[in-house]
Amino acid sequence: MESNGPVESALPSVGARVLAVAAIVLAGTCGGLIGWKVTDLQASGGSFAPFLGGLFGAVFAAGGVGIVAVLVLRAMGEWHTILETGDPTAPRTRRS
């Protein structure tokens, strides 16, 4: 099996991945703070519920933004493939 040169990486740029991770961390932090405060306002003193509300809010927000980030990074990869090849069907066809 012959190699026609280096294999092109399907990974998005480092900058795009760093921004995606930063968005996920920021969303998790904000979701955790919102979940903690909403639960803290409703719970009685000395309860463990605000911690659980904050944890749930952080996981929920980070998970949602994580899904969107993955979809955006995949779309960026397909878009760059289309721009490089000039063929709109290129991301769907298998390269040999």
Secondary structure as GFF3:
##gff-version 3
##sequence-region A 1 96
A	DSSP	alpha_helix	14	42	.	.	.	ID=ss1
A	DSSP	alpha_helix	49	85	.	.	.	ID=ss2
A	DSSP	three_ten_helix	90	92	.	.	.	ID=ss3
###
